[in-house]
Amino acid sequence: MRCKCCFNLDDGTLHVYRLSISRDFIAQHHLIGGDWGAENQVHSHHYRVDLLIEGHELDEHGYLIDIVDLERILAEILANFRDRVLNDLSEFRGLNPSVERFARILWDKLTQRLQLQDKSLSLQLWENDSDWAGYAG
């Protein structure tokens, strides 16, 4: 069953606008709290983050969200992680820097900075060409 907010009240059709951007960056980490062999040593990942904004209405300019603002905010957030050892950052202090946890941290930072009102943000964080974790809200 779909929520009523997803339907055009005139004809009952589903309508959702979507806007997505992707960026890549390199960061390092090492896993803690278990014996994962080489993963317990500091190593690099070439991460790619895919953002998806969804909403039912465009603003007065015909935008779901201003893509220039979205790109700038994402660049500023990623600059804090790029070429760093995640374990050394306060966001990961004492925590295993799994790709799942990293996805949630990025989502939290983005939702704090973006003005989403009636929109949703989902995020996929790829740690290589075939493995990713996501978070949405």
Stockholm file with secondary structure:
# STOCKHOLM 1.0

chainA/1-137         MRCKCCFNLDDGTLHVYRLSISRDFIAQHHLIGGDWGAENQVHSHHYRVDLLIEGHELDEHGYLIDIVDLERILAEILANFRDRVLNDLSEFRGLNPSVERFARILWDKLTQRLQLQDKSLSLQLWENDSDWAGYAG
#=GR chainA/1-137 SS CCCGGGBCTTTCCBCCEEEEEEEEEEEEECCCSSCCGGGGSCEEEEEEEEEEEEESCCCTTSCSSCHHHHHHHHHHHHHTTTTSBGGGSGGGTTSCCCHHHHHHHHHHHHHHHSCCTTCEEEEEEESSSSCEEEEEC
#=GC SS_cons         CCCGGGBCTTTCCBCCEEEEEEEEEEEEECCCSSCCGGGGSCEEEEEEEEEEEEESCCCTTSCSSCHHHHHHHHHHHHHTTTTSBGGGSGGGTTSCCCHHHHHHHHHHHHHHHSCCTTCEEEEEEESSSSCEEEEEC
//
